[in-house]
């Protein structure tokens, strides 16, 4: 399992940034739906906030894993 996580972090580190960007976009869209003009869509705004925040959290955690892995790899080589 650890090896598969290392592969995910090493080979697909960019995906964490993409997940974070999708989360940011969802959060932004949710913010717009809180404007008075979009009052009937307020529930969608809440859900976009929740999903966006979750995706941003996953993206940031993934980026942290990439940095930790790179630091360990650099220390092991040097």
N, C-alpha and C positions, 0 to 999 in steps of 0.2 A: 504493500500500500504506500509506504513512504516513497518508493521509487516512482510510482505513478504520479504522486503529488509533485515530486521534483521535476518530472517530465512536463507536467502541466505548467508549473511555474517557469521552467527554463524555456520551453518551446512555445508556450502560448501566453506569455506574460502580457502581451498587448491586449488580450481579451478582457482583462480587468479594467483597463482604461475604457474600452468600448462599453462595458457594463456600466461603469460610472457615468459615462456620457449619456447613455440611454436613461439612466436614473435622473440625471440633471434635466434632461428634456422633459421627462414625465413630471418632475417637480415644478418646472417652469409652466408647463401646460396646466397643471393643477392650480397654480397661483392665478393664472388668467381666469380660470373658472370661478374664482371667488369674487370677481368683479360684479357689481350690481346688475349689469346687463345680462349676465349669465346665471342669474339666481336659480333657475330651474335645474341647472347642471351642477349645482354645488356638491351633491353627493359624489358625482364623478370626480370633482376636484379633490375631495377628501381621499378617494381611493388612489388617484394619481399621486397625491402627496405621500401616501403610505407606501405605494409601490416604488415611487421614485426614491424615497428615503432608504428603503430596503436595498435597492439596487446600488445606490451610492455607498451604502455600508459594505456590501459585498465587493464592490469595485475597490474601495479603499483597503479592505482587508487583504484582497488579492495583491494589490500593489505593495502592501507591507510585506507579504510573504515573498514577493519577488526581491525586494530590497534585503530582507534577512538572508535569503538563499544566496544572493550575489555577494553579500558581506562574508558569509561563511565560506563560500567558494574561493573568494579572494584571500581570506585568511589561511585557508588550507594550502593554497599555492605559494604564499609568501612566507 
